[in-house]
Amino acid sequence: MNYFGNRSKYHAKKTVVDGIEFDSRKEAKRWQELRLLEKAGAISDLKRQVKYELIPAQKDPATGKVIERACTYIADFSYIEDGIRITEDTKGFRTDAYRIKRKLMLQKYGIRIRET
């Protein structure tokens, strides 16, 4: 347990909904909203924790050993709305690492992350 008890350093409290553990109450609430939208037919193909590789692993050419792990971004949600794939992140606090990854998503995949 850390200084904040069960909370992260950004005060998010892990929450379980539909048997799924979410990093925050806000993310769990958004999941419930998206599930309702999917059931109503407003969105489709709802997915959680979609992983994107931003920078591949770097290997030593002589040995093939990984010297730098891949840099990845994991989107909270992905779904289709009006025929367009939406990549969404539930944000309470935007870290420097997140801001860089958001820029890399746009540069590499042409994806603008929808922040809720």
N, CA, C and O of each residue as an XYZ file, in Angstrom:
464
protein
N       0.850     -1.171      0.000
C       0.000      0.000      0.000
C       0.899      1.238      0.000
O       1.910      1.275      0.701
N       0.533      2.231     -0.774
C       1.329      3.437     -0.820
C       0.797      4.486      0.146
O      -0.146      4.230      0.894
N       1.392      5.642      0.128
C       1.023      6.732      1.020
C      -0.467      7.078      0.936
O      -1.074      7.486      1.926
N      -1.039      6.915     -0.239
C      -2.431      7.287     -0.461
C      -3.401      6.147     -0.178
O      -4.585      6.272     -0.489
N      -2.945      5.051      0.394
C      -3.829      3.912      0.633
C      -4.065      3.169     -0.663
O      -3.109      2.745     -1.314
N      -5.315      3.003     -1.051
C      -5.651      2.291     -2.277
C      -5.677      3.197     -3.495
O      -6.024      2.744     -4.585
N      -5.332      4.424     -3.345
C      -5.392      5.376     -4.441
C      -4.021      5.527     -5.096
O      -2.984      5.274     -4.483
N      -4.050      5.943     -6.348
C      -2.802      6.208     -7.048
C      -2.278      7.575     -6.617
O      -2.914      8.279     -5.833
N      -1.130      7.931     -7.132
C      -0.586      9.238     -6.774
C      -1.431     10.378     -7.318
O      -1.264     11.524     -6.901
N      -2.350     10.075     -8.260
C      -3.247     11.103     -8.800
C      -4.633     11.004     -8.173
O      -5.586     11.603     -8.672
N      -4.746     10.255     -7.091
C      -5.970     10.100     -6.300
C      -7.082      9.330     -7.005
O      -8.240      9.429     -6.598
N      -6.768      8.578     -8.033
C      -7.769      7.744     -8.690
C      -7.978      6.498     -7.840
O      -7.025      5.932     -7.304
N      -9.227      6.080     -7.722
C      -9.546      4.891     -6.932
C      -9.980      3.770     -7.861
O     -10.913      3.929     -8.648
N      -9.294      2.628     -7.764
C      -9.659      1.479     -8.587
C     -11.100      1.101     -8.284
O     -11.542      1.125     -7.135
N     -11.828      0.747     -9.355
C     -13.249      0.454     -9.248
C     -13.571     -0.763    -10.104
O     -13.029     -0.913    -11.199
N     -14.453     -1.635     -9.612
C     -14.860     -2.823    -10.358
C     -16.298     -2.642    -10.844
O     -17.193     -2.324    -10.062
N     -16.505     -2.851    -12.151
C     -17.824     -2.793    -12.779
C     -17.903     -3.951    -13.765
O     -16.965     -4.186    -14.527
N     -19.004     -4.666    -13.753
C     -19.191     -5.817    -14.654
C     -18.062     -6.838    -14.504
O     -17.714     -7.528    -15.462
N     -17.492     -6.931    -13.302
C     -16.397     -7.862    -13.061
C     -15.061     -7.409    -13.631
O     -14.100     -8.180    -13.648
N     -14.991     -6.164    -14.100
C     -13.774     -5.616    -14.705
C     -13.217     -4.549    -13.777
O     -13.956     -3.684    -13.306
N     -11.907     -4.608    -13.511
C     -11.275     -3.591    -12.668
C     -10.806     -2.425    -13.528
O     -10.087     -2.611    -14.510
N     -11.219     -1.231    -13.148
C     -10.833     -0.004    -13.841
C      -9.891      0.793    -12.952
O      -9.927      0.668    -11.728
N      -9.050      1.608    -13.570
C      -8.072      2.402    -12.820
C      -8.700      3.539    -12.035
O      -8.090      4.061    -11.102
N      -9.931      3.933    -12.409
C     -10.582      5.038    -11.709
C     -12.098      4.901    -11.798
O     -12.624      4.164    -12.632
N     -12.782      5.620    -10.927
C     -14.250      5.644    -10.975
C     -14.717      6.308    -12.268
O     -15.719      5.905    -12.859
N     -13.983      7.322    -12.695
C     -14.329      8.033    -13.921
C     -14.274      7.098    -15.131
O     -15.158      7.131    -15.987
N     -13.243      6.275    -15.196
C     -13.101      5.324    -16.302
C     -14.212      4.269    -16.243
O     -14.758      3.889    -17.278
N     -14.544      3.801    -15.050
C     -15.623      2.810    -14.887
C     -16.966      3.396    -15.322
O     -17.763      2.724    -15.978
N     -17.205      4.641    -14.954
C     -18.455      5.308    -15.334
C     -18.538      5.460    -16.851
O     -19.594      5.249    -17.446
N     -17.421      5.827    -17.469
C     -17.401      5.989    -18.925
C     -17.663      4.654    -19.606
O     -18.349      4.613    -20.627
N     -17.131      3.561    -19.064
C     -17.376      2.227    -19.602
C     -18.878      1.932    -19.601
O     -19.414      1.415    -20.581
N     -19.543      2.260    -18.509
C     -20.983      2.025    -18.419
C     -21.739      2.857    -19.455
O     -22.686      2.372    -20.075
N     -21.323      4.095    -19.636
C     -21.955      4.957    -20.644
C     -21.768      4.389    -22.048
O     -22.707      4.351    -22.843
N     -20.544      3.947    -22.343
C     -20.255      3.397    -23.666
C     -21.022      2.095    -23.910
O     -21.482      1.848    -25.025
N     -21.159      1.273    -22.891
C     -21.932      0.023    -23.027
C     -23.388      0.335    -23.365
O     -23.994     -0.346    -24.192
N     -23.951      1.367    -22.724
C     -25.328      1.773    -23.030
C     -25.432      2.280    -24.467
O     -26.389      1.954    -25.171
N     -24.462      3.068    -24.905
C     -24.456      3.562    -26.279
C     -24.349      2.415    -27.276
O     -24.965      2.446    -28.341
N     -23.561      1.403    -26.921
C     -23.416      0.242    -27.799
C     -24.737     -0.528    -27.876
O     -25.163     -0.929    -28.959
N     -25.377     -0.730    -26.734
C     -26.664     -1.436    -26.714
C     -27.730     -0.676    -27.491
O     -28.609     -1.286    -28.100
N     -27.657      0.667    -27.475
C     -28.620      1.505    -28.193
C     -28.297      1.591    -29.691
O     -29.093      2.115    -30.471
N     -27.126      1.076    -30.089
C     -26.750      1.095    -31.501
C     -26.054      2.373    -31.950
O     -25.794      2.552    -33.140
N     -25.749      3.263    -31.008
C     -25.079      4.522    -31.352
C     -23.600      4.317    -31.662
O     -23.016      5.070    -32.441
N     -22.991      3.290    -31.050
C     -21.598      2.923    -31.332
C     -21.543      1.413    -31.498
O     -22.487      0.706    -31.145
N     -20.424      0.918    -32.042
C     -20.241     -0.529    -32.190
C     -18.775     -0.891    -31.982
O     -17.904     -0.024    -31.915
N     -18.530     -2.187    -31.881
C     -17.167     -2.726    -31.755
C     -16.401     -2.093    -30.589
O     -15.240     -1.710    -30.736
N     -17.057     -1.987    -29.438
C     -16.437     -1.402    -28.244
C     -15.374     -2.342    -27.696
O     -15.619     -3.529    -27.479
N     -14.186     -1.783    -27.476
C     -13.057     -2.548    -26.933
C     -12.420     -1.746    -25.817
O     -12.512     -0.519    -25.787
N     -11.770     -2.452    -24.893
C     -11.023     -1.838    -23.792
C      -9.545     -2.146    -23.937
O      -9.155     -3.153    -24.528
N      -8.734     -1.259    -23.386
C      -7.292     -1.480    -23.251
C      -6.638     -1.908    -24.577
O      -5.984     -2.948    -24.655
N      -6.829     -1.094    -25.598
C      -6.275     -1.374    -26.923
C      -4.837     -0.850    -26.963
O      -4.574      0.320    -26.683
N      -3.921     -1.744    -27.318
C      -2.490     -1.424    -27.270
C      -1.963     -1.036    -28.652
O      -2.226     -1.708    -29.649
N      -1.217      0.060    -28.682
C      -0.573      0.551    -29.904
C       0.930      0.633    -29.658
O       1.365      1.129    -28.619
N       1.713      0.152    -30.603
C       3.164      0.289    -30.496
C       3.568      1.612    -31.137
O       3.302      1.841    -32.317
N       4.197      2.465    -30.374
C       4.604      3.778    -30.857
C       6.037      3.769    -31.377
O       6.340      4.361    -32.413
N       6.909      3.092    -30.646
C       8.303      2.951    -31.050
C       8.675      1.493    -30.804
O       8.522      1.004    -29.684
N       9.157      0.791    -31.820
C       9.499     -0.624    -31.612
C      10.693     -0.803    -30.682
O      11.463      0.127    -30.443
N      10.827     -2.008    -30.170
C      11.973     -2.339    -29.326
C      13.257     -2.126    -30.122
O      13.304     -2.377    -31.326
N      14.289     -1.664    -29.440
C      15.591     -1.434    -30.072
C      16.514     -2.577    -29.658
O      16.661     -2.875    -28.473
N      17.133     -3.212    -30.655
C      17.998     -4.360    -30.380
C      19.430     -4.065    -30.767
O      19.704     -3.314    -31.704
N      20.335     -4.675    -30.024
C      21.757     -4.596    -30.345
C      21.967     -5.379    -31.636
O      21.637     -6.564    -31.685
N      22.505     -4.756    -32.680
C      22.664     -5.459    -33.962
C      23.589     -6.671    -33.882
O      23.427     -7.634    -34.631
N      24.549     -6.617    -32.980
C      25.514     -7.719    -32.878
C      24.927     -8.930    -32.171
O      25.168    -10.065    -32.581
N      24.158     -8.698    -31.112
C      23.667     -9.810    -30.301
C      22.174    -10.080    -30.469
O      21.693    -11.165    -30.145
N      21.448     -9.092    -30.974
C      20.003     -9.236    -31.087
C      19.280     -9.029    -29.766
O      18.058     -9.155    -29.693
N      20.041     -8.709    -28.717
C      19.469     -8.495    -27.394
C      18.758     -7.140    -27.340
O      19.254     -6.142    -27.864
N      17.594     -7.126    -26.700
C      16.833     -5.887    -26.573
C      17.566     -4.942    -25.625
O      17.858     -5.288    -24.480
N      17.857     -3.737    -26.129
C      18.526     -2.752    -25.286
C      17.553     -1.644    -24.854
O      17.801     -0.942    -23.873
N      16.454     -1.493    -25.587
C      15.377     -0.572    -25.211
C      14.053     -1.259    -25.550
O      13.841     -1.688    -26.685
N      13.173     -1.359    -24.566
C      11.863     -1.966    -24.812
C      11.033     -1.072    -25.721
O      11.319      0.114    -25.879
N      10.007     -1.656    -26.312
C       9.092     -0.894    -27.155
C       8.354      0.130    -26.300
O       8.120     -0.086    -25.110
N       7.995      1.240    -26.921
C       7.182      2.265    -26.265
C       5.760      2.068    -26.772
O       5.516      2.100    -27.978
N       4.827      1.866    -25.856
C       3.453      1.603    -26.253
C       2.490      2.580    -25.585
O       2.795      3.205    -24.569
N       1.325      2.680    -26.195
C       0.221      3.452    -25.620
C      -0.965      2.506    -25.515
O      -1.275      1.789    -26.467
N      -1.623      2.498    -24.380
C      -2.803      1.659    -24.198
C      -4.002      2.583    -24.025
O      -4.124      3.298    -23.030
N      -4.880      2.548    -25.019
C      -6.088      3.379    -24.988
C      -7.098      2.752    -24.044
O      -7.228      1.530    -23.984
N      -7.809      3.589    -23.311
C      -8.851      3.076    -22.425
C      -9.947      2.385    -23.230
O     -10.381      1.286    -22.886
N     -10.395      3.041    -24.312
C     -11.497      2.502    -25.104
C     -11.276      2.769    -26.588
O     -10.600      3.721    -26.977
N     -11.863      1.902    -27.398
C     -11.876      2.064    -28.837
C     -13.234      1.580    -29.317
O     -13.735      0.558    -28.847
N     -13.830      2.307    -30.249
C     -15.148      1.936    -30.765
C     -15.391      2.637    -32.094
O     -14.650      3.541    -32.481
N     -16.430      2.210    -32.777
C     -16.809      2.830    -34.038
C     -18.048      3.678    -33.797
O     -19.048      3.214    -33.250
N     -17.955      4.944    -34.224
C     -19.061      5.892    -34.105
C     -19.226      6.576    -35.467
O     -18.289      7.191    -35.975
N     -20.408      6.465    -36.045
C     -20.682      7.057    -37.363
C     -19.667      6.595    -38.407
O     -19.242      7.379    -39.256
N     -19.281      5.324    -38.340
C     -18.359      4.748    -39.310
C     -16.898      5.096    -39.091
O     -16.051      4.731    -39.906
N     -16.587      5.787    -38.017
C     -15.207      6.211    -37.737
C     -14.716      5.553    -36.454
O     -15.421      5.540    -35.445
N     -13.500      5.005    -36.499
C     -12.886      4.396    -35.317
C     -12.454      5.521    -34.372
O     -11.701      6.416    -34.755
N     -12.942      5.460    -33.139
C     -12.608      6.435    -32.105
C     -11.691      5.767    -31.083
O     -11.956      4.656    -30.624
N     -10.617      6.455    -30.740
C      -9.715      6.008    -29.687
C      -9.872      7.011    -28.553
O      -9.669      8.212    -28.736
N     -10.237      6.498    -27.372
C     -10.612      7.383    -26.268
C      -9.809      7.082    -25.010
O      -9.497      5.931    -24.707
N      -9.488      8.139    -24.296
C      -8.796      8.013    -23.021
C      -9.536      8.840    -21.978
O      -9.875      9.998    -22.225
N      -9.784      8.253    -20.826
C     -10.439      8.948    -19.727
C      -9.346      9.579    -18.883
O      -8.566      8.879    -18.236
N      -9.292     10.887    -18.894
C      -8.191     11.589    -18.237
C      -8.671     12.406    -17.061
O      -9.687     13.098    -17.127
N      -7.919     12.308    -15.989
C      -8.106     13.186    -14.853
C      -6.907     14.118    -14.772
O      -7.025     15.276    -14.371
N      -5.738     13.583    -15.165
C      -4.482     14.325    -15.106
C      -3.653     13.950    -16.320
O      -3.477     12.766    -16.605
N      -3.145     14.932    -17.035
C      -2.334     14.681    -18.234
C      -0.852     14.750    -17.861
O      -0.311     15.826    -17.608
N      -0.217     13.599    -17.832
C       1.216     13.551    -17.517
C       2.020     13.947    -18.743
O       1.499     13.967    -19.858
N       3.289     14.261    -18.534
C       4.174     14.567    -19.659
C       4.287     13.366    -20.589
O       4.296     13.519    -21.811
N       4.375     12.161    -20.005
C       4.485     10.939    -20.820
C       3.242     10.774    -21.688
O       3.349     10.418    -22.862
N       2.062     11.029    -21.121
C       0.829     10.920    -21.902
C       0.833     11.918    -23.056
O       0.462     11.567    -24.177
N       1.245     13.152    -22.796
C       1.251     14.168    -23.852
C       2.154     13.756    -25.018
O       1.806     13.966    -26.180
N       3.304     13.174    -24.707
C       4.220     12.708    -25.757
C       3.582     11.561    -26.532
O       3.633     11.534    -27.762
N       2.981     10.613    -25.813
C       2.348      9.479    -26.481
C       1.168      9.927    -27.345
O       0.937      9.368    -28.417
N       0.427     10.926    -26.887
C      -0.685     11.462    -27.677
C      -0.161     12.019    -29.007
O      -0.774     11.819    -30.055
N       0.975     12.716    -28.953
C       1.575     13.270    -30.165
C       2.088     12.167    -31.087
O       1.962     12.257    -32.308
N       2.670     11.125    -30.489
C       3.157     10.000    -31.290
C       2.008      9.239    -31.955
O       2.153      8.760    -33.080
N       0.876      9.127    -31.272
C      -0.304      8.474    -31.876
C      -0.750      9.231    -33.124
O      -1.084      8.619    -34.138
N      -0.755     10.542    -33.052
C      -1.152     11.362    -34.195
C      -0.128     11.241    -35.320
O      -0.494     11.103    -36.487
N       1.142     11.292    -34.968
C       2.205     11.232    -35.974
C       2.271      9.872    -36.653
O       2.373      9.799    -37.877
N       2.214      8.794    -35.875
C       2.398      7.454    -36.439
C       1.131      6.876    -37.064
O       1.186      6.271    -38.135
N      -0.007      7.059    -36.398
C      -1.246      6.428    -36.853
C      -2.291      7.408    -37.386
O      -3.316      6.983    -37.920
N      -2.044      8.721    -37.247
C      -3.033      9.698    -37.655
C      -4.257      9.698    -36.747
O      -5.339     10.129    -37.145
N      -4.073      9.209    -35.519
C      -5.185      9.102    -34.561
C      -5.114     10.248    -33.558
O      -4.107     10.445    -32.877
N      -6.210     10.995    -33.487
C      -6.358     12.023    -32.446
C      -7.160     11.387    -31.312
O      -8.308     10.985    -31.497
N      -6.553     11.305    -30.165
C      -7.208     10.665    -29.016
C      -8.299     11.570    -28.497
O      -8.081     12.759    -28.262
N      -9.489     10.994    -28.319
C     -10.593     11.732    -27.704
C     -10.446     11.607    -26.198
O     -10.439     10.500    -25.659
N     -10.330     12.740    -25.520
C     -10.160     12.743    -24.075
C     -11.497     13.065    -23.405
O     -12.185     14.015    -23.778
N     -11.845     12.253    -22.413
C     -13.087     12.496    -21.688
C     -12.784     12.700    -20.217
O     -13.699     12.920    -19.423
